[in-house]
Amino acid sequence: MLNRTQLEAFMETIFKEKRIELPEDIELDDVVEAFCQYLNDDIDEWLKLEFSNFFLMNSGEGNIDWNWIRENINAL
């Protein structure tokens, strides 16, 4: 799901800003991959929660409020 190239560029920028140097025995690619896995776990849970909030919480009765969703689509 995550763009590893963008994440690597982001991490390089943050490391530079915060003056963080990787140990010699740790490759940036490995850190990026480990961080991607860490984020993917959180993103999956966040998406499930947001899906439920978007489709079910707005109806108040457990039914999807398609009119509310139409309003959101039309507001785009």
N, C-alpha and C positions, 0 to 999 in steps of 0.2 A: 504494500500500500504506500509506503513512504518512498520518496525519491532519494536514493542513497547519495547521488551526486550532489543534490542540493543540501542534504544533511551534512555531508562531508565539508562542503564549502562553509556552511553555517558553523560547524564545530571548529574549523580552522580559524574563522573570524573570532569566535568567542575565546578560543585558546590564546590567540594573539592579544586580544583586548585584556584578558585576565592574566596574561603572562604565564600561562600554563604550558609546561614542556612535558611531552610524553617520555616515559622511561625508554631507554634504548631497546629493551626487549619487548616493547609493545608497539605494534604497527597501527597506524591511524585507521586502516581498513578494518582491522579487528575491532577497534573501539566503535567505529561507525556501525558495524554489524551487530555488536552486542547492544548498543544503544537502540538500534532499530527494533530488535527483538523486545527490548524493555518497553519501548513506546507502543509497539503493536499490541502487546498484552493490554495496556491501558486504553488504547484506542478502541479495541474490540468491546471492552466493557462500557466505555463512554458512548459508543455508537448504539449499543443495545438500550442503554438508558435513554438517550435522546430520541431514539425511534419510538420507544414507549411513550415518552412525554409528548412527542409531536402527534402521534396517531391516536393515543388513547386518553391521555390525561385531559385533553381539552374538551372532551365531551361530558365529563363529570359522571357518566353512568357506565363507562367501560365500552361504549360504542364509539366508533370513529365518527367525528363530526366533519363530514365532507364539506359542509358549507364553510367552516372555519379554514379548512385546507384550501378551498377555492379562493377565499379572501387573500390568503397568503400567496397563492400562485398569481393572482391578479395584481398584487402589490409589487411584483417583481418588475 
